[in-house]
Amino acid sequence: MGGTVGGDGLRRCEWGAAETDAVYRAYHDEEWGVPIRDERRLFELLCLEGAQAGLSWSTILHRRDGYRRAFDAWDPERIARYGELDVARLLGDVGIVRNRAKVAATIGNARAVLEMRDSHAPFADHLWTFVGGAQIVNRALSMAEIPPDTETSRAMSADLKRRGFRFVGPTICYAFMQSAGLVNDHLVDCFRWWQVQQPA
């Protein structure tokens, strides 16, 4: 099978098996693939996946506390009101990835979330419509079987871009779907494959 057995005897997805990065491993064991329906947590994950573009996910995980502090605990209403002084503050914050385009995208994404509240289905509800309201459970035997994007993630990407979201390409959207539990892409022999198949 494709999973890797760790020192604790548990079989994990290959990417989550490294015992040298406790934060990364804990993310695999406790969060990745668990269905999320809370707006703020989904907004956070989508923005963090965008911030990860060109970097490793471990880099972002190790800065997650910094992001929560810098972006007002991911409150879309507060972030949507950010102006140039806030942008300057964020670009000087060593606790996050200091990239102007990514900072601007986060602010714009917050405004898009609020726009959806006013004119469309709530952000969280809308995201879950792409998978029919229920987690897609895949049955991959190895990481090689997991695609970088899917028809569904391409549809989500196009939809979000139309609504003003940025850093939401098909690959970013699929990584987001995996992390937020819209899709269960744990390998079938990973101990988490069964565990995340629970109601959100």
Secondary structure, 3 states (H helix, E strand, C coil): CCCEECCCCCEECHHHCCCCCHHHHHHHHHCCCCCCCCHHHHHHHHHHHHHCCCCCHHHHHCCHHHHHHHCHHHCHHHHCCCCHHHHHHHHCCCCCCCCHHHHHHHHHHHHHHHHHHHHCCCHHHHHHHCCCCCCEECCCCCHHHCCCCCHHHHHHHHHHHHCCCCCCCHHHHHHHHHHCCCEECCCCCCCHHHHCCCCC
